[in-house]
Amino acid sequence: MVTVLGIYVGVGCIAGLLAGLLGVGGGLVIVPMLGFCLARQADIPPDAVMHLALATSMASIMFTAVSSAWAHHRRGAVEWRVVRRIVPGVLAGTFLGSCVAARLSTGFLKAFFVAFLFYVAVQMLVDRKPKPSREFPGWPGMIGVGGVIGAVSSLVGIGGGTLSVPFMVWCNLAVHRAIGTSSAIGFPIAVGGTIGYLYNGLHAPGLPPLSLGFVYLPALAGIVCASVLTAPLGARLAHRLPVSRLKRAFAVLLLVMATRMLWSVVAR
């Protein structure tokens, strides 16, 4: 158990850095690494592995997002006007998305996550620049965008930064402010998704001890303890390092993880 907790702490360190650095919440790393660890624990049935990984990732992002958003807010990099407009859709989308995910098989969720990783990696590598005339939509449009971001985020256990950052940059928000704003949006995404996974997992059969719904508490504790400490460091680095190069490096990492997960799906 000590070795397993050490792995969860390591996952949290990486997740916190990524949350502050790229505004992605860390879920893109947490989910595959959690899936790898949980699949090797004897008390966890294979059919519950992906649900536990997604739910625990969402729960950890609540803490990571607060730490990261506060660090960005202190640097004046959070557009709270955007946050207020997108939150209603985000909360509804993540809760409904988690309810759908709770009824899907581990194999389907893993395949969906792999496809999403490939999509995100390609988007980061292409790094298209938006036209200078684009602006944020009005309230209905922002609620709709929030709903889509929330629903997809709950299906893949992320804080939404891989969708919200490109959307805000597409609307001509400076990349550092988009990253900071995405960190703030990550909190309501995580809250809605966690509530959904917790509620839908309360009566799920075969879950391991120390789980609350689909949230696996030992993994959550290890990840949170580390990520809240490293998220502010990631935020500081985001304002000093060339983000474009970091995004390309992260995209390569995503391609490697997606390929490995794809192999595990095909080999079953």
KEBAGU-245583 format. One record per residue: residue in three letters; x, z, y of N, C-alpha, C in turn. Coordinates in steps of 0.05 Angstrom, whole numbers, plus 5000, padded with zeros to 4 digits. Layout:
# residues N
AlaXZYXZYXZY;...
//
This chain:
# residues 268
Met501750004976500050005000501750005025;Val504050155025505850155048506949885054;Thr507649725033508649455037506449275049;Val504049305039501849145049501249205079;Leu501249465086500849535114503049425132;Gly505549425121507749305136507249015142;Ile506148875122505548585126503448555148;Tyr501348725147499248715167500248765195;Val502148955197503449005223504948765233;Gly506348625215507848385222505948165232;Val503648145218501647945226500648015254;Gly500248275260499248355286501248295308;Cys503848335302505948265322505747975330;Ile505547795311505447515316502847445331;Ala500647555322498047505334498047585364;Gly499147815370499147915397500847735415;Leu503147655406504847465421503347205427;Leu502047095407500646845411498246875430;Ala496947105428494647155445495447155474;Gly497547285481498447295508499847035517;Leu501246905499502846675506501146425509;Leu499246375490497746125490494746165493;Gly493846415495490946465499489346395474;Val490546395450489146305426487946535410;Gly488446785417487347015403488747085378;Gly490446915368492046975344490746925317;Gly488146855318486646815293487646585276;Leu488846385289489846155274492146235256;Val493546455263495646565246494546795228;Ile492746955239491647185224490147095199;Val488446895202486646825180488246725155;Pro490046525158491546445134493346655123;Met494646815140496347025129494747255116;Leu492447315128490647515115489647415088;Gly488847155088487847035064489947045042;Phe492446995049494647005030495047295019;Cys494947495037495347775028492947875012;Leu490547825022488147925008487747814980;Ala488547554977488247434951490047554930;Arg492047704938493947834920493348124915;Gln491148224927490248504922488248514899;Ala488848674879487248674854484348764859;Asp483848924880481149024884479348844900;Ile480348604907478748424924478048174908;Pro475448124904474547884889475247634904;Pro475947414890476647164903474447054922;Asp471947094914469746984931469447124958;Ala470747364960470447514985472847485004;Val475047354994477547355009477247225036;Met476046985038475846845063473946985083;His471847105072469947245090471347495102;Leu472847635086474247865096476447785116;Ala477747565111479847475129478647395156;Leu476447245156475147155181474047395197;Ala472647575182471447805196473647995208;Thr475748045193477848225202479348105225;Ser479747845224480947695246479347735272;Met476747685270474947715293475047995304;Ala475048195287475048475296477648545310;Ser479948435300482548495312482748365340;Ile481448135343481547995368480248145391;Met478348325384477048495405479248645420;Phe481048765405483148935417485348755429;Thr486148545416488248365426487348245452;Ala484848155454483848015477483748205502;Val483048455498483048645520485848685531;Ser487748725513490548765522491648515536;Ser491048285524492048035536490747965562;Ala488047995563486547935588487348115611;Trp487848375605488648555626491448475638;Ala493248395620495848315629495648065646;His493947875639493647635655492147695681;His490247875680488647955704490548075725;Arg492448235717494348355735495948145750;Arg496247915738497747695750495847495765;Gly493247575767491347405781490747145767;Ala490947135740490746885725488146865710;Val486147035716483547015702481346925722;Glu480046705715477746605731475246735721;Trp474546965733472247115724469646975728;Arg469546785747467146625752466546455727;Val468546345715468246185691467446365667;Val468646605665468046795644465046865645;Arg464046935668461247015671459346795662;Arg459946545668458146325662458146255632;Ile460346295619460546205591459846425571;Val459846675579459446895561456746895547;Pro454446835560451846835546451846645522;Gly452846405526452946215504454846305482;Val457146415490459146505471458046725453;Leu456646925464455547145448453547045427;Ala451746865436449746755418451046585397;Gly452946415405454146235386455746375364;Thr457246585372458946725352457246885332;Phe455147005342453447165324452046975304;Leu450846755314449546565295451546435276;Gly453946365287455946245270456846425248;Ser457146685253457946875233455846915212;Cys453246895220451046915201451146685182;Val451746445192451946205175454346235156;Ala456646325167459146345152458746535128;Ala457246755133456846955112455446835087;Arg454046615091452646485069454046245057;Leu456446185067457945965056460046065036;Ser460945885019462945954998465645975011;Thr467446124997470246145006471545875006;Gly471045704986472145444985471445275009;Phe468945275017468045125040469245225066;Leu469345495069470445605093473445535095;Lys474845545073477745485073478145195080;Ala476545005069476744725075476144675104;Phe474044805115473344775143475644875161;Phe476845095154479045205169481445025169;Val482044905146484344715144483844475162;Ala481444365161480744135179481044215208;Phe480244455215480444545243483444575251;Leu485044675233487944705239489244435244;Phe488544235228489643965233488743855260;Tyr486143905266485143805292486543935315;Val486944195314488244345336491144255339;Ala492544225316495344145317495643865330;Val493943685323494143415334493543415364;Gln491543575372490843595400493243705416;Met494643905405496844025419499243825421;Leu499643665400501843475400501243245419;Val498743155420498042935438498143025468;Asp496943265473497143385500496243195522;Arg493743095519492742905540492143055566;Lys492642915588492143025614489342935624;Pro487843115637485143045646485242875672;Lys483042735677482742595702482342795725;Pro483442745749483342945770480542995782;Ser478542825774475842855785474043045769;Arg474843135746473143295729472943575740;Glu470443695738469943965747468244115725;Phe468044375728466344535709463444455712;Pro461944445690459044385692457644625704;Gly454944595708453344815719452745025697;Trp450945215704450245425685449345325658;Pro447445135656446545045630448744925613;Gly450444765626452644635613454644845603;Met455245045619457145255611456145415588;Ile453445475588452245625565452445465540;Gly451945195542452045025519454945005508;Val456844975526459644965517460445235504;Gly459545455516460145715505458945755477;Gly456545645472455245655446456845515425;Val457845275432459445115413462145255407;Ile463445345428466045485425465645735408;Gly463445885413462946135398462346075369;Ala460745875363459945815336462345725319;Val463945545330466345445316468345675312;Ser468645845333470546065331469846255309;Ser467246315306466446505285466846385257;Leu466646125254467045995229469945985220;Val471746005239474645995233476046245241;Gly474646445251475846715256477846725279;Ile477346575300479246565323477946665348;Gly479546705369478646795395477646565413;Gly477746325403476646095418478545955437;Gly480946055439482845935458483545645452;Thr483545565426484245295419482045095428;Leu479745205435477545035446477245085476;Ser477345335484476745395512479045305531;Val481545335522483845255539483744955544;Pro483544775523483344495529480944425546;Phe478644555542476244505558476744565588;Met478044795593478544875621480644695634;Val482744625618484744435629483444165634;Trp481644085617480143835620478543845646;Cys477544085654476144115679478044175702;Asn480544125698482644145719483244425729;Leu483044615711484044885716487044885708;Ala488745005724491645015718492045155691;Val493945055675494245145648494745445645;His496245565664496645855662494146005668;Arg492445905686489946045692487945995669;Ala488145765656486445705632487145895609;Ile489645945605490546135584489546415591;Gly489846505616488946765623485946805621;Thr484446595629481546605627480646605598;Ser482046445582481346435553481746705540;Ser483746855548484147125537481747305543;Ala480647275567478247445574475847355558;Ile475547085554473346985538473447075509;Gly475947115500476347195472474947455465;Phe474547635484473347895477470347865470;Pro468647735486465847695477465647525452;Ile467447335448467447185423467847365400;Ala469847545402470447725380468147925376;Val466948025397464748215395462448095380;Gly461547855388459247725375459847665346;Gly462247565340462947495313463247745295;Thr464447955306464748195290462048325283;Ile460248335302457648445297456248285275;Gly456448025277455147855257456347895229;Tyr458947895227460247935200459748215189;Leu459748415207459248685198456348705187;Tyr454448605202451648625194451148475168;Asn452248235165451748065142453248155117;Gly455348325121456848415098456148695089;Leu454248825102453649105095452649135066;His451248935056450148955029451448745010;Ala453648635018454948435001456248574977;Pro455848464953456948594929459948544925;Gly461248734913464048704904466148734926;Leu465348834949467348864970469149104964;Pro471749104973473549324966472949574982;Pro474049804973473750054988475050015016;Leu474150185035475150175062474549915077;Ser472349795069471349555084468749635097;Leu468349535122465849585137464449315140;Gly462449265124461448995123463648815111;Phe464148595125466448415116469048495130;Val469048695146471548775161473148965143;Tyr475648885137477349045119479049235137;Leu478449485137479549675156482649715154;Pro483849735130486749765130488249535144;Ala487349285139488549055152488049065182;Leu485649145190484949155219486749355233;Ala487149595221488849795233491749705237;Gly492849575217495649485219495949265240;Ile494049075241494148855260493848955288;Val491849125292491249225320493549385331;Cys494649565316496849735325499149565336;Ala499749345323501949185332501148985354;Ser498748865352498048645370497548745398;Val496448985402495949075429498549135444;Leu500749175429503349225442504748965449;Thr504348755432505848505437504248305454;Ala501648345457500048155474501048155503;Pro501648385516502648375543505348235545;Leu507048265524509548125524509147825524;Gly507147735507506547445507505547345534;Ala503947515547502947435574505147405594;Arg507147585593509447555611511047305605;Leu511347245579512847005572511346745581;Ala508646755580507046525588507546435616;His508246635633508746565662511646495667;Arg513346505646516146445650517146205634;Leu515946155611516945945592515445685595;Pro516645465588515245205589513045185567;Val510545215575508345225556508144975539;Ser508744735551508544485536510244485511;Arg512744585514514544595491513544795470;Leu512545015480511545225461509145125446;Lys507444975459505044865446505844665424;Arg507944505429508844315408509944465384;Ala511544675390512644835368510444965351;Phe508445075366506245205352504644995336;Ala504344755346502944545332504244485305;Val506944475305508344425280507844645260;Leu507844895270507245125253504445105241;Leu502445015257499744985247499644775226;Leu501044555229501144335209502244435183;Val504244605184505444715159503344895145;Met502045075161500145255149497745105138;Ala496844895153494544745144495144595118;Thr497544485116498344345092498444535068;Arg499444775073499644965051496845055042;Met495045105061492345185054490844955040;Leu491344705049490044475036490944455007;Trp493544505002494544494975493144704957;Ser492644944969491445154953488445084947;Val487144934965484444854960484344644939;Val486144444940486144224921487044314893;Ala488844514892489944604867488044784852;Arg485944884864484045064850482644934827;
//
